Structures are given as structure tokens and as C-alpha cells.
Amino acid sequence: MEQLDGIGWAIRKGIGIITIDNPPENYLRSPDFIPLAVLKKWTSAEELRGIIITGAGKQFSAGGNLEFLFSMIRECENISKRMAKGKKVLDYIENLDIPVVSAIRGVCFGGGLEIALATHVRICSDNALFAFPESNHGLIPGLGGIARSNELTGFRKSLEMVLGGDMISAAEALEMKLVDYIVPKNELHKFAFNYLYNIVKDRPLPVIRSVMKVLRCAGGMNPGDAMNLETKLFCELAMEEANRRKREG
């Protein structure tokens, strides 16, 4: 396992595991919790077929450390540049051509929740708690969390969650489509790994990337363009497979 400033990285059976490791609350040390160059290096591994993001110990992440944030501002650091770097990291995760799953146990607050919302599938334990507490401190989420929660849950529920700043339970998160699955806390990591592994095992990387590309693009395209992209990628894969069979035939 690699360890870099509170973030762990390992690959098991083609599944990359990113662990937020700053116990006990797993506070994020910076808006760009992983340097983008490091993340690009990690995700370029040839054997990689999917990624799980989780937290060490009992928590996913309580988000950013506000004292650290405000000290950066007092020291005249350009907070907008730091936030822009953080947003680029989450955008990169969201736009990866391999599936990314978050395995959430315990608290998932603020920036931690914004990380989870950038993943493609969210699996949580039955004791998980979710919140955007920023409004209690005169702030709002700043890494795309409002837009992503609105896309998943709708305007009213996002409004209540972000402005209310209250915690919601795993059951409430499932009901409002913030998460996709709830499992017992002791089964979380096994379930998340098996879920992702069973989807991608024995699947050629070009097939995984093509599926992800169509699914990702379909939301921002009109239906005709999305179908045309799907057909185009099918033809490319079919030609590659035909040539492979010819070479081996």
C-alpha cells in the first residue's frame, strides 16, 4: 500500500482502493485531498478496472477542518485556487472511464460527502450519517456538492439538506437517492468490493471504458446523439474483437 499525506492507495484484483486515513474523524487535509498528478498516476495502472473510496477506521470523512481552512485565509493563501484544485480532483473522479464506488461508514460530512457524490455508486453502512454542515458556519459546499446533490435528490431535498445543515440517517439517504445501497456496518467493505469486482471481472478494459463513456455522456446529450455514440463504440469494439479472433484463428 502507498501512503501519501493521509491518503492510502492499494490495488487488489484489479480494484483500486483509496482510503482517507486521518483518524479519528478522517478530516481532509486540503480541498485537493489527493494531488491531481498523483491521482492520475494511480489511475493509470494497466490492471485497474474500478476504484473504491473509503475511510479508515469508523468514519468515512467529517470533511474539511474549518480551523485549518480559516487559518489558510488569515495567512493570505489564495483559497479560490485551493478550492479550484479540489474541484478538479472531484471532476476527474466523476469523469473516470472506470466505475468508482464509495464505501461509507460513520460520518460523511461536508467535503467528505462531496467526495462521495462524485463517485458513481454510493454504498453505506446502516450506521452512516450524512450532512452538509457548512451553513452552520456561514459557508456553503464549495466543490460541486450542491449541484451533484440536486441532480440526485432534486431541488427541494437539496435545499433542505444544504440550508438546514442537519444530519440525515442512512435510511433517509437511501429514500432521497443520495445513496444506492445500505448494508450492515461489518459487511460494508466486503459488500462494496464484491459488488464492484463482480461487475468488472473478466471484462476487457475497452468494454468497461465504452460503457462508462456512454453512461456518462448520455445525461448531457440528446437521446439521438447518445444512441449514435453507443453505436459508434459498438462498431469500434466489434472491429477490434473481429481482428483479434482473426489473429488467433
N, C-alpha and C positions, 0 to 999 in steps of 0.2 A: 504493500500500500504506500502511495505517496502522500505526504502531508505538507500543506502549504498554508501557513498563517491561519490556522483554524478551519481548514477545509481538507478533507481526506478524499483520495481517489484510488479506486481499485477496479479491476476487470475480472469478472467471474463468468465463465461460459459465454463469453461474448456480450455480457451485460455490464456496463459501466456503473459504478456506484459512487455518487458524490455525497459525502457526509459533512454536514455542518457540525463542526466539532469545537465548540467553545462553551463547555459546560459551566454552570448547570442550565442556564437558560438558552444557550446557543445564540447569543446576540451576534448580529452581523457586525464585523469589524469595519466595514465600509459599504457604501451603496453598491460598488462593484465588488461583491463579495468574493468573486473569483476574477483575477485579471483576465481580460478577454483573450490575450495571447496564450495564456496557459490553458484556458478552456478550449481554444481551437486546437492546441497541441493534443490535449487529452482526447478530444472527439475525432481526431484524425486517425486513430488506431484502426488498422485494417480489419481486425476481428470484431470490431464493435457493431452490435446490432440493435442496441437500445440502451437507455440510461434510467437509473433510479436516483432520485434526490431524496435524502432523508436527513434526520438529525441524530446525533449521538445521544445516548442515554434516554432520558424520559421525555424529552421535548423535541419538537421539530425546530422551531426558532421563535423567540419572542420578538424578533425584528431588530431594528436598529437601536443602538444605545444612544438615547437622546442627549445625555450629558456629553458624549463624545461628539455628537453632531453639533451641538451648540458651541462646544469649545473650538471646533474647526471654524465656525463662523466668526467667533471672537478673535481668532488668530488670523482672520482675513483670508482664509483659504477660499478659493472660488467654489462655493457649494454647487453652483449650477453645473460646473464641469464635472464634479464628482457624481452628481445625480445623472448627468448625461451618460457617463461611463457605465453606471449601474443599469440604466435603461437599455444600453446596447447589449449588455450581458444577457438580460432577460429576453430581449428581442431575438438574440442569437439562439437561445434555448428554444424559444417558441417556434423558430423557423428551421430548426434542425430537420433533416430528412430521415431521421430515425425516431422512433417513439420515445418520449420522455415521460416517466411516471413519477409522481411524488408520493412517498410513503410517510404519512403524517401521524405522529403520536404526540399527545400532550398539547402544549400551546403552539398555535400557529398565528402569530400576530403581526400586524404591520408589514414590514418588509419581508418577513417570513411568508406571510400569506401572499404577497405579491410574487414571490418566487414560485410558490405552489400554483398560482393562477397562470403562470407562464408555461407550465407543463401541460402535456396533452391529456393525461388521465390522473385523477387525484383519488388516492385510496387512503382512508383514515381509520384509526383505531376508535373503538367505541368510547374512549375517554378523551378524545380530541376536543379542543376548544379553539374557536376562530374569532378574530376581531380585527377591525381597523380602529385602533385607539387614538389615532393621530388627532382627531377633532377635540379630544380631551386636553390636548396640549397646544392648541392653536395652530394645528397643521392639518394637512390632508395627505393621503398617499401620493407619492411622487414618482413612482416607477411604472406607471401604467395600470395600477391596481383598480382604479375606479372604472376605467374603460373596459378592462377584462371582466370585472365582476358584473358590470352592466350587460355585457354580451352574454354571460352565462345565466344570470338571475333575473334580468330585466330592471327597468328604471326604478320602480317603487322599492323593491327589496334592496337594491344597491343604495338608494337614497337613505333608507332606514338604517342600513348597516354602517355606512360611512359616516353620516352625520350623527347617528345615535351613539356610535362608539362602543356599543355593548357587546359582550361575548355571546356567541351562539354555540350550541352543542353540536355534536356530530350528527344527531338525528335531524336537527334543524338545517344543518348544512346540506344534508342529502335531500331534504324536501325542497330546498330552494335551488338545487342543482349546482351548488358550489363544489360538492364532491360527487364522485361516481360510485364508490363502494365504502361500506363500513364493515370492519372485521374486528374480532376480539384483539385486544392490545398485544397479547402474547403471540398472536399469529400474524401480525402485520407484515413483518419483513419477509417471512416465508411466503405469504399470500402474494405480496407485491412482486417478489422475484419470480415465482411460478407463473403468475399472470402474464408478465412481460415475456419471460422465456418461452412459454408455450405459444405465444403469438409469433415470435420471430425465429424460433429454432428451425434449422434446415432451410430457411428462406434465403435465397440469394440477395445480396445487398442491393443490386439494381431493382429488384422487385419491391423490397422494403421502401427504397427511396422513391420509387414511382408512385406507390400507394400514398405515401406521406405527401408527396408533391400535389397529387390530385386533391386529396382531402383538404390540405392547407389552402390551395388556390380556389377551391370550389366556393368557399364563403365569400370571396371578394370578386367573383366572376359572375356574369350572367350564365344561366344554365347551358346555353348552347356552346359558349366558349369552354366551359368546364368539361363538357362531353367531348369536345374536339381535342382538348388536351389529353383526356383519358384514352381516346382512340390513337392519338399520336404516340403516346408512351407504350400502348399495347403493341403497336406495329414495330417500334424500336426493339422491344423485348422479344417479340416473335422472330425478328430477323436475327438477333443475337443467338437465340436458342436454336434456330434452324442451322446457323453456321456452326455452332458448337457440335450439334449432332452430326453434321456432315464431316467435321474434322475427326470425330471419334468413331464414325461409321465405317 
